[in-house]
């Protein structure tokens, strides 16, 4: 089987979809395209050329407008949306994709599609975590905070963490590490990571040295970062929204 895998351009750098590509590669030959379907060139390439060269078209996180897919003469189209990127879509908007097949990592989204009698496969992914030695300090609770959204109320978050006994914050923010949070809340020790980590294991070592992981985004797609933190044994603080509340059971895990 010849498979075309359309991915978000940002993943060309982060490689965060590679775990799924490893699965797809078992089905046949895979060509990866980092596409932006707001780009006329990518759209024309899909409609006029690529759809005739492959047996299966997979769209990972990049969901082309339905008006584009309706022009693609192909019966094997699989869409893999991420809940955080499509949580505002209406039933009417989803129904326009009724000729496609779906793989969904969110049970909430899966239920929406099934209610419309659309074909959806619900899957859960648990990342493999290698055994790592913890380097926790005995100086009160430590929390790992990765500010993945500009809407995060940092002062309110830091106050709340201090109130539950956190004494040290390991703050990861690759966009602007110079934000002066150190003096925002008295009595909190703020440590900064050095931007992006060189390897994924370096990131995990920084996380496992903490007790608490803060999942700051209101919604998630797969939620790889908080799933890894759970796998390392941290207590995860997260909004009561998908996909976090589809894995985290309050008072249990």
ChimeraX commands (.cxc) that place a marker at each C-alpha (Angstrom):
marker #1 position 0.00,0.00,0.00 radius 0.5
marker #1 position 1.22,3.49,-0.89 radius 0.5
marker #1 position 0.30,5.99,1.82 radius 0.5
marker #1 position 0.42,9.79,1.80 radius 0.5
marker #1 position 0.74,11.25,5.30 radius 0.5
marker #1 position -0.11,14.95,5.58 radius 0.5
marker #1 position 1.23,16.59,8.72 radius 0.5
marker #1 position 1.44,20.01,10.37 radius 0.5
marker #1 position 4.56,21.92,9.21 radius 0.5
marker #1 position 5.61,22.52,12.84 radius 0.5
marker #1 position 6.02,18.77,13.35 radius 0.5
marker #1 position 8.87,18.72,10.83 radius 0.5
marker #1 position 10.89,20.18,13.70 radius 0.5
marker #1 position 9.33,18.60,16.79 radius 0.5
marker #1 position 8.81,15.10,15.30 radius 0.5
marker #1 position 5.87,14.66,17.69 radius 0.5
marker #1 position 3.90,12.59,15.17 radius 0.5
marker #1 position 6.72,10.07,14.63 radius 0.5
marker #1 position 5.21,7.53,17.05 radius 0.5
marker #1 position 2.17,7.25,14.78 radius 0.5
marker #1 position 4.27,7.21,11.62 radius 0.5
marker #1 position 6.06,4.15,13.01 radius 0.5
marker #1 position 2.68,2.39,13.14 radius 0.5
marker #1 position 1.65,3.51,9.65 radius 0.5
marker #1 position 4.97,2.37,8.17 radius 0.5
marker #1 position 3.99,-1.19,9.01 radius 0.5
marker #1 position 1.18,-0.93,6.43 radius 0.5
marker #1 position 3.34,0.01,3.45 radius 0.5
marker #1 position 5.41,2.77,1.94 radius 0.5
marker #1 position 4.75,6.20,3.47 radius 0.5
marker #1 position 5.49,9.61,1.97 radius 0.5
marker #1 position 5.23,12.51,4.43 radius 0.5
marker #1 position 4.04,15.94,3.33 radius 0.5
marker #1 position 4.14,18.93,5.67 radius 0.5
marker #1 position 1.21,20.80,4.21 radius 0.5
marker #1 position -0.74,23.99,4.78 radius 0.5
marker #1 position -4.05,23.84,2.95 radius 0.5
marker #1 position -4.51,27.57,3.25 radius 0.5
marker #1 position -1.71,27.56,0.71 radius 0.5
marker #1 position -3.06,27.35,-2.85 radius 0.5
marker #1 position 0.02,25.45,-4.06 radius 0.5
marker #1 position -0.43,22.63,-1.51 radius 0.5
marker #1 position -4.15,22.43,-2.28 radius 0.5
marker #1 position -3.63,22.11,-6.04 radius 0.5
marker #1 position -0.95,19.46,-5.51 radius 0.5
marker #1 position -3.36,17.36,-3.42 radius 0.5
marker #1 position -6.34,17.66,-5.78 radius 0.5
marker #1 position -4.57,17.34,-9.12 radius 0.5
marker #1 position -1.69,14.96,-8.40 radius 0.5
marker #1 position -1.22,13.31,-5.02 radius 0.5
marker #1 position -4.70,11.84,-4.73 radius 0.5
marker #1 position -4.01,9.72,-7.85 radius 0.5
marker #1 position -0.62,8.41,-6.67 radius 0.5
marker #1 position -1.57,6.88,-3.31 radius 0.5
marker #1 position -3.87,4.13,-2.02 radius 0.5
marker #1 position -4.55,5.90,1.29 radius 0.5
marker #1 position -4.54,9.56,2.34 radius 0.5
marker #1 position -3.98,10.30,6.05 radius 0.5
marker #1 position -4.34,13.80,7.46 radius 0.5
marker #1 position -2.70,14.15,10.87 radius 0.5
marker #1 position -3.94,17.21,12.80 radius 0.5
marker #1 position -4.11,19.14,9.50 radius 0.5
marker #1 position -7.79,19.02,8.54 radius 0.5
marker #1 position -8.32,20.57,5.09 radius 0.5
marker #1 position -11.54,22.53,4.55 radius 0.5
marker #1 position -14.37,20.22,3.53 radius 0.5
marker #1 position -14.72,22.20,0.30 radius 0.5
marker #1 position -11.22,21.00,-0.67 radius 0.5
marker #1 position -11.69,17.34,0.30 radius 0.5
marker #1 position -14.94,17.16,-1.66 radius 0.5
marker #1 position -12.83,17.81,-4.77 radius 0.5
marker #1 position -10.50,14.90,-3.98 radius 0.5
marker #1 position -11.62,11.79,-5.95 radius 0.5
marker #1 position -10.47,9.28,-3.34 radius 0.5
marker #1 position -12.43,6.82,-1.20 radius 0.5
marker #1 position -9.72,6.15,1.38 radius 0.5
marker #1 position -9.33,9.35,3.37 radius 0.5
marker #1 position -8.51,9.16,7.08 radius 0.5
marker #1 position -8.68,12.28,9.23 radius 0.5
marker #1 position -6.94,12.38,12.63 radius 0.5
marker #1 position -8.05,15.63,14.30 radius 0.5
marker #1 position -6.79,16.89,17.65 radius 0.5
marker #1 position -9.52,17.99,20.05 radius 0.5
marker #1 position -7.78,21.20,21.10 radius 0.5
marker #1 position -7.71,22.39,17.48 radius 0.5
marker #1 position -11.32,21.53,16.62 radius 0.5
marker #1 position -13.32,21.77,19.87 radius 0.5
marker #1 position -15.31,24.75,18.55 radius 0.5
marker #1 position -16.54,22.96,15.40 radius 0.5
marker #1 position -20.29,22.47,15.13 radius 0.5
marker #1 position -22.21,19.34,14.15 radius 0.5
marker #1 position -22.96,21.00,10.81 radius 0.5
marker #1 position -19.25,21.53,10.14 radius 0.5
marker #1 position -18.34,17.95,11.06 radius 0.5
marker #1 position -21.11,16.51,8.89 radius 0.5
marker #1 position -19.44,17.99,5.81 radius 0.5
marker #1 position -16.70,15.35,6.33 radius 0.5
marker #1 position -19.10,12.41,6.43 radius 0.5
marker #1 position -17.39,10.72,3.46 radius 0.5
marker #1 position -14.14,10.44,5.47 radius 0.5
marker #1 position -12.98,7.99,8.13 radius 0.5
marker #1 position -11.74,9.25,11.50 radius 0.5
marker #1 position -9.25,8.17,14.11 radius 0.5
marker #1 position -9.86,10.09,17.32 radius 0.5
marker #1 position -7.74,10.36,20.47 radius 0.5
marker #1 position -10.57,12.12,22.32 radius 0.5
marker #1 position -13.61,10.17,23.50 radius 0.5
marker #1 position -15.65,13.37,23.52 radius 0.5
marker #1 position -14.92,13.95,19.83 radius 0.5
marker #1 position -15.50,10.28,19.05 radius 0.5
marker #1 position -18.96,10.50,20.63 radius 0.5
marker #1 position -19.83,13.57,18.54 radius 0.5
marker #1 position -18.90,11.77,15.32 radius 0.5
marker #1 position -20.70,8.56,16.27 radius 0.5
marker #1 position -23.86,10.52,17.11 radius 0.5
marker #1 position -23.86,11.65,13.47 radius 0.5
marker #1 position -23.38,8.04,12.28 radius 0.5
marker #1 position -19.91,8.85,11.00 radius 0.5
marker #1 position -17.11,6.29,11.00 radius 0.5
marker #1 position -14.76,6.89,13.93 radius 0.5
marker #1 position -12.17,4.68,15.62 radius 0.5
marker #1 position -11.40,5.75,19.20 radius 0.5
marker #1 position -7.88,5.02,20.40 radius 0.5
marker #1 position -5.88,5.84,23.51 radius 0.5
marker #1 position -2.12,6.23,23.45 radius 0.5
marker #1 position 0.14,5.58,26.41 radius 0.5
marker #1 position 3.75,6.64,25.74 radius 0.5
marker #1 position 6.54,4.27,26.67 radius 0.5
marker #1 position 8.66,5.78,29.45 radius 0.5
marker #1 position 12.14,4.42,30.03 radius 0.5
marker #1 position 13.16,3.82,33.64 radius 0.5
marker #1 position 14.79,6.97,34.99 radius 0.5
marker #1 position 16.36,7.83,38.33 radius 0.5
marker #1 position 14.60,10.63,40.20 radius 0.5
marker #1 position 16.65,13.56,41.45 radius 0.5
marker #1 position 13.99,15.10,43.67 radius 0.5
marker #1 position 15.11,17.54,46.34 radius 0.5
marker #1 position 13.84,17.32,49.92 radius 0.5
marker #1 position 13.02,21.02,50.09 radius 0.5
marker #1 position 9.24,21.08,49.78 radius 0.5
marker #1 position 7.18,20.34,46.71 radius 0.5
marker #1 position 8.52,21.21,43.25 radius 0.5
marker #1 position 6.23,21.92,40.28 radius 0.5
marker #1 position 7.08,21.82,36.57 radius 0.5
marker #1 position 5.31,24.60,34.63 radius 0.5
marker #1 position 5.42,24.77,30.85 radius 0.5
marker #1 position 3.51,27.85,29.77 radius 0.5
marker #1 position 2.05,26.55,26.52 radius 0.5
marker #1 position -0.55,29.31,26.21 radius 0.5
marker #1 position -0.27,33.12,26.47 radius 0.5
marker #1 position -3.65,33.18,28.25 radius 0.5
marker #1 position -2.24,31.60,31.41 radius 0.5
marker #1 position -2.69,33.75,34.53 radius 0.5
marker #1 position 0.80,33.27,35.93 radius 0.5
marker #1 position 0.30,35.27,39.14 radius 0.5
marker #1 position -2.84,33.33,40.02 radius 0.5
marker #1 position -1.16,30.01,39.17 radius 0.5
marker #1 position 1.93,30.74,41.26 radius 0.5
marker #1 position -0.18,31.82,44.23 radius 0.5
marker #1 position -2.27,28.64,43.99 radius 0.5
marker #1 position 0.82,26.44,43.82 radius 0.5
marker #1 position 2.35,28.17,46.83 radius 0.5
marker #1 position -0.89,27.66,48.77 radius 0.5
marker #1 position -0.71,23.86,48.32 radius 0.5
marker #1 position 2.88,23.71,49.57 radius 0.5
marker #1 position 4.98,24.19,46.43 radius 0.5
marker #1 position 8.30,25.86,47.20 radius 0.5
marker #1 position 10.12,25.57,43.85 radius 0.5
marker #1 position 8.88,26.13,40.29 radius 0.5
marker #1 position 10.81,24.69,37.35 radius 0.5
marker #1 position 9.66,27.03,34.60 radius 0.5
marker #1 position 9.98,26.00,30.96 radius 0.5
marker #1 position 9.12,28.67,28.41 radius 0.5
marker #1 position 11.02,28.53,25.16 radius 0.5
marker #1 position 9.39,31.67,23.78 radius 0.5
marker #1 position 10.60,34.20,26.33 radius 0.5
marker #1 position 12.68,32.85,29.22 radius 0.5
marker #1 position 13.40,36.33,30.56 radius 0.5
marker #1 position 9.88,36.99,31.84 radius 0.5
marker #1 position 10.44,38.26,35.42 radius 0.5
marker #1 position 8.37,35.77,37.43 radius 0.5
marker #1 position 11.04,35.41,40.11 radius 0.5
marker #1 position 9.84,38.43,42.09 radius 0.5
marker #1 position 6.12,37.91,41.47 radius 0.5
marker #1 position 5.37,35.75,44.54 radius 0.5
marker #1 position 7.43,36.04,47.71 radius 0.5
marker #1 position 8.72,32.77,49.11 radius 0.5
marker #1 position 8.77,30.87,45.79 radius 0.5
marker #1 position 12.02,29.73,44.20 radius 0.5
marker #1 position 11.74,30.07,40.40 radius 0.5
marker #1 position 14.18,28.09,38.26 radius 0.5
marker #1 position 14.30,28.35,34.46 radius 0.5
marker #1 position 15.19,25.61,31.99 radius 0.5
marker #1 position 17.52,26.56,29.16 radius 0.5
marker #1 position 14.94,26.94,26.40 radius 0.5
marker #1 position 14.32,23.84,24.27 radius 0.5
marker #1 position 16.08,20.71,25.46 radius 0.5
marker #1 position 18.70,19.09,23.24 radius 0.5
marker #1 position 17.11,15.66,23.63 radius 0.5
marker #1 position 13.80,14.30,24.81 radius 0.5
marker #1 position 15.52,12.46,27.67 radius 0.5
marker #1 position 16.91,15.79,28.93 radius 0.5
marker #1 position 13.36,17.11,29.09 radius 0.5
marker #1 position 12.14,14.00,30.96 radius 0.5
marker #1 position 14.99,14.27,33.49 radius 0.5
marker #1 position 13.93,17.83,34.25 radius 0.5
marker #1 position 10.31,16.70,34.73 radius 0.5
marker #1 position 11.07,13.68,36.93 radius 0.5
marker #1 position 12.98,15.91,39.37 radius 0.5
marker #1 position 9.60,17.50,40.23 radius 0.5
marker #1 position 6.55,16.36,42.20 radius 0.5
marker #1 position 3.78,18.17,40.31 radius 0.5
marker #1 position 3.21,18.76,36.59 radius 0.5
marker #1 position 0.94,21.64,35.55 radius 0.5
marker #1 position -0.96,20.99,32.30 radius 0.5
marker #1 position -1.82,24.60,31.46 radius 0.5
marker #1 position -3.83,24.37,28.24 radius 0.5
marker #1 position -7.62,24.32,28.51 radius 0.5
marker #1 position -7.90,21.52,25.92 radius 0.5
marker #1 position -5.47,18.94,24.55 radius 0.5
marker #1 position -5.14,16.76,21.48 radius 0.5
marker #1 position -3.44,13.59,22.66 radius 0.5
marker #1 position -1.89,15.28,25.68 radius 0.5
marker #1 position 1.52,13.67,25.29 radius 0.5
marker #1 position 3.22,15.99,27.80 radius 0.5
marker #1 position 0.85,15.27,30.71 radius 0.5
marker #1 position 0.73,11.55,29.84 radius 0.5
marker #1 position 4.53,11.40,30.08 radius 0.5
marker #1 position 4.40,13.22,33.41 radius 0.5
marker #1 position 1.86,10.68,34.73 radius 0.5
marker #1 position 4.11,7.89,33.47 radius 0.5
marker #1 position 6.98,9.37,35.49 radius 0.5
marker #1 position 4.83,9.33,38.64 radius 0.5
marker #1 position 4.06,13.05,38.98 radius 0.5
marker #1 position 0.77,14.42,40.23 radius 0.5
marker #1 position -0.82,16.25,37.29 radius 0.5
marker #1 position -2.86,19.42,37.79 radius 0.5
marker #1 position -5.09,20.00,34.77 radius 0.5
marker #1 position -8.37,21.61,33.69 radius 0.5
marker #1 position -11.39,19.30,33.83 radius 0.5
marker #1 position -11.57,19.16,30.04 radius 0.5
marker #1 position -10.74,16.75,27.20 radius 0.5
marker #1 position -8.43,15.06,26.80 radius 0.5
marker #1 position -7.07,15.43,30.34 radius 0.5
marker #1 position -10.25,14.26,32.06 radius 0.5
marker #1 position -10.37,11.22,29.78 radius 0.5
marker #1 position -7.20,9.87,31.42 radius 0.5
marker #1 position -7.04,11.55,34.84 radius 0.5
marker #1 position -9.42,10.29,37.52 radius 0.5
marker #1 position -9.64,12.73,40.43 radius 0.5
marker #1 position -8.34,11.18,43.65 radius 0.5
marker #1 position -7.25,7.96,41.91 radius 0.5
marker #1 position -4.36,8.66,39.55 radius 0.5
marker link #1:1,2 radius 0.2
marker link #1:2,3 radius 0.2
marker link #1:3,4 radius 0.2
marker link #1:4,5 radius 0.2
marker link #1:5,6 radius 0.2
marker link #1:6,7 radius 0.2
marker link #1:7,8 radius 0.2
marker link #1:8,9 radius 0.2
marker link #1:9,10 radius 0.2
marker link #1:10,11 radius 0.2
marker link #1:11,12 radius 0.2
marker link #1:12,13 radius 0.2
marker link #1:13,14 radius 0.2
marker link #1:14,15 radius 0.2
marker link #1:15,16 radius 0.2
marker link #1:16,17 radius 0.2
marker link #1:17,18 radius 0.2
marker link #1:18,19 radius 0.2
marker link #1:19,20 radius 0.2
marker link #1:20,21 radius 0.2
marker link #1:21,22 radius 0.2
marker link #1:22,23 radius 0.2
marker link #1:23,24 radius 0.2
marker link #1:24,25 radius 0.2
marker link #1:25,26 radius 0.2
marker link #1:26,27 radius 0.2
marker link #1:27,28 radius 0.2
marker link #1:28,29 radius 0.2
marker link #1:29,30 radius 0.2
marker link #1:30,31 radius 0.2
marker link #1:31,32 radius 0.2
marker link #1:32,33 radius 0.2
marker link #1:33,34 radius 0.2
marker link #1:34,35 radius 0.2
marker link #1:35,36 radius 0.2
marker link #1:36,37 radius 0.2
marker link #1:37,38 radius 0.2
marker link #1:38,39 radius 0.2
marker link #1:39,40 radius 0.2
marker link #1:40,41 radius 0.2
marker link #1:41,42 radius 0.2
marker link #1:42,43 radius 0.2
marker link #1:43,44 radius 0.2
marker link #1:44,45 radius 0.2
marker link #1:45,46 radius 0.2
marker link #1:46,47 radius 0.2
marker link #1:47,48 radius 0.2
marker link #1:48,49 radius 0.2
marker link #1:49,50 radius 0.2
marker link #1:50,51 radius 0.2
marker link #1:51,52 radius 0.2
marker link #1:52,53 radius 0.2
marker link #1:53,54 radius 0.2
marker link #1:54,55 radius 0.2
marker link #1:55,56 radius 0.2
marker link #1:56,57 radius 0.2
marker link #1:57,58 radius 0.2
marker link #1:58,59 radius 0.2
marker link #1:59,60 radius 0.2
marker link #1:60,61 radius 0.2
marker link #1:61,62 radius 0.2
marker link #1:62,63 radius 0.2
marker link #1:63,64 radius 0.2
marker link #1:64,65 radius 0.2
marker link #1:65,66 radius 0.2
marker link #1:66,67 radius 0.2
marker link #1:67,68 radius 0.2
marker link #1:68,69 radius 0.2
marker link #1:69,70 radius 0.2
marker link #1:70,71 radius 0.2
marker link #1:71,72 radius 0.2
marker link #1:72,73 radius 0.2
marker link #1:73,74 radius 0.2
marker link #1:74,75 radius 0.2
marker link #1:75,76 radius 0.2
marker link #1:76,77 radius 0.2
marker link #1:77,78 radius 0.2
marker link #1:78,79 radius 0.2
marker link #1:79,80 radius 0.2
marker link #1:80,81 radius 0.2
marker link #1:81,82 radius 0.2
marker link #1:82,83 radius 0.2
marker link #1:83,84 radius 0.2
marker link #1:84,85 radius 0.2
marker link #1:85,86 radius 0.2
marker link #1:86,87 radius 0.2
marker link #1:87,88 radius 0.2
marker link #1:88,89 radius 0.2
marker link #1:89,90 radius 0.2
marker link #1:90,91 radius 0.2
marker link #1:91,92 radius 0.2
marker link #1:92,93 radius 0.2
marker link #1:93,94 radius 0.2
marker link #1:94,95 radius 0.2
marker link #1:95,96 radius 0.2
marker link #1:96,97 radius 0.2
marker link #1:97,98 radius 0.2
marker link #1:98,99 radius 0.2
marker link #1:99,100 radius 0.2
marker link #1:100,101 radius 0.2
marker link #1:101,102 radius 0.2
marker link #1:102,103 radius 0.2
marker link #1:103,104 radius 0.2
marker link #1:104,105 radius 0.2
marker link #1:105,106 radius 0.2
marker link #1:106,107 radius 0.2
marker link #1:107,108 radius 0.2
marker link #1:108,109 radius 0.2
marker link #1:109,110 radius 0.2
marker link #1:110,111 radius 0.2
marker link #1:111,112 radius 0.2
marker link #1:112,113 radius 0.2
marker link #1:113,114 radius 0.2
marker link #1:114,115 radius 0.2
marker link #1:115,116 radius 0.2
marker link #1:116,117 radius 0.2
marker link #1:117,118 radius 0.2
marker link #1:118,119 radius 0.2
marker link #1:119,120 radius 0.2
marker link #1:120,121 radius 0.2
marker link #1:121,122 radius 0.2
marker link #1:122,123 radius 0.2
marker link #1:123,124 radius 0.2
marker link #1:124,125 radius 0.2
marker link #1:125,126 radius 0.2
marker link #1:126,127 radius 0.2
marker link #1:127,128 radius 0.2
marker link #1:128,129 radius 0.2
marker link #1:129,130 radius 0.2
marker link #1:130,131 radius 0.2
marker link #1:131,132 radius 0.2
marker link #1:132,133 radius 0.2
marker link #1:133,134 radius 0.2
marker link #1:134,135 radius 0.2
marker link #1:135,136 radius 0.2
marker link #1:136,137 radius 0.2
marker link #1:137,138 radius 0.2
marker link #1:138,139 radius 0.2
marker link #1:139,140 radius 0.2
marker link #1:140,141 radius 0.2
marker link #1:141,142 radius 0.2
marker link #1:142,143 radius 0.2
marker link #1:143,144 radius 0.2
marker link #1:144,145 radius 0.2
marker link #1:145,146 radius 0.2
marker link #1:146,147 radius 0.2
marker link #1:147,148 radius 0.2
marker link #1:148,149 radius 0.2
marker link #1:149,150 radius 0.2
marker link #1:150,151 radius 0.2
marker link #1:151,152 radius 0.2
marker link #1:152,153 radius 0.2
marker link #1:153,154 radius 0.2
marker link #1:154,155 radius 0.2
marker link #1:155,156 radius 0.2
marker link #1:156,157 radius 0.2
marker link #1:157,158 radius 0.2
marker link #1:158,159 radius 0.2
marker link #1:159,160 radius 0.2
marker link #1:160,161 radius 0.2
marker link #1:161,162 radius 0.2
marker link #1:162,163 radius 0.2
marker link #1:163,164 radius 0.2
marker link #1:164,165 radius 0.2
marker link #1:165,166 radius 0.2
marker link #1:166,167 radius 0.2
marker link #1:167,168 radius 0.2
marker link #1:168,169 radius 0.2
marker link #1:169,170 radius 0.2
marker link #1:170,171 radius 0.2
marker link #1:171,172 radius 0.2
marker link #1:172,173 radius 0.2
marker link #1:173,174 radius 0.2
marker link #1:174,175 radius 0.2
marker link #1:175,176 radius 0.2
marker link #1:176,177 radius 0.2
marker link #1:177,178 radius 0.2
marker link #1:178,179 radius 0.2
marker link #1:179,180 radius 0.2
marker link #1:180,181 radius 0.2
marker link #1:181,182 radius 0.2
marker link #1:182,183 radius 0.2
marker link #1:183,184 radius 0.2
marker link #1:184,185 radius 0.2
marker link #1:185,186 radius 0.2
marker link #1:186,187 radius 0.2
marker link #1:187,188 radius 0.2
marker link #1:188,189 radius 0.2
marker link #1:189,190 radius 0.2
marker link #1:190,191 radius 0.2
marker link #1:191,192 radius 0.2
marker link #1:192,193 radius 0.2
marker link #1:193,194 radius 0.2
marker link #1:194,195 radius 0.2
marker link #1:195,196 radius 0.2
marker link #1:196,197 radius 0.2
marker link #1:197,198 radius 0.2
marker link #1:198,199 radius 0.2
marker link #1:199,200 radius 0.2
marker link #1:200,201 radius 0.2
marker link #1:201,202 radius 0.2
marker link #1:202,203 radius 0.2
marker link #1:203,204 radius 0.2
marker link #1:204,205 radius 0.2
marker link #1:205,206 radius 0.2
marker link #1:206,207 radius 0.2
marker link #1:207,208 radius 0.2
marker link #1:208,209 radius 0.2
marker link #1:209,210 radius 0.2
marker link #1:210,211 radius 0.2
marker link #1:211,212 radius 0.2
marker link #1:212,213 radius 0.2
marker link #1:213,214 radius 0.2
marker link #1:214,215 radius 0.2
marker link #1:215,216 radius 0.2
marker link #1:216,217 radius 0.2
marker link #1:217,218 radius 0.2
marker link #1:218,219 radius 0.2
marker link #1:219,220 radius 0.2
marker link #1:220,221 radius 0.2
marker link #1:221,222 radius 0.2
marker link #1:222,223 radius 0.2
marker link #1:223,224 radius 0.2
marker link #1:224,225 radius 0.2
marker link #1:225,226 radius 0.2
marker link #1:226,227 radius 0.2
marker link #1:227,228 radius 0.2
marker link #1:228,229 radius 0.2
marker link #1:229,230 radius 0.2
marker link #1:230,231 radius 0.2
marker link #1:231,232 radius 0.2
marker link #1:232,233 radius 0.2
marker link #1:233,234 radius 0.2
marker link #1:234,235 radius 0.2
marker link #1:235,236 radius 0.2
marker link #1:236,237 radius 0.2
marker link #1:237,238 radius 0.2
marker link #1:238,239 radius 0.2
marker link #1:239,240 radius 0.2
marker link #1:240,241 radius 0.2
marker link #1:241,242 radius 0.2
marker link #1:242,243 radius 0.2
marker link #1:243,244 radius 0.2
marker link #1:244,245 radius 0.2
marker link #1:245,246 radius 0.2
marker link #1:246,247 radius 0.2
marker link #1:247,248 radius 0.2
marker link #1:248,249 radius 0.2
marker link #1:249,250 radius 0.2
marker link #1:250,251 radius 0.2
marker link #1:251,252 radius 0.2
marker link #1:252,253 radius 0.2
view
